[in-house]
Amino acid sequence: MTKHSRHEREGRAAESERMAEVQRAWTASIPPAVAAEFAREVAAAQEREYVKPPDMAPGTRPNPPRPGREPKPPKEEPRSRR
């Protein structure tokens, strides 16, 4: 576990309080119908189940190569001339 200085912990707590204050002010500034719809959408998003990405081999990129950048096919061994 990482230890943080008292100053850093207090700064994080102050930042969290400030963000909560900004959120309350923003919620109060929008119409109640819009705020209710937003709260409903947030609740639906928080209820969604987390889908874990598939296990892949180490170093495997999750996205395919760009067009024209595909890896070259392996070379075939030349036949012996016997």
HELIX and SHEET records of a PDB file:
HELIX    1   1 ARG A    6  SER A   29  1                                  24    
HELIX    2   2 PRO A   32  GLU A   47  1                                  16    
END                                                                             
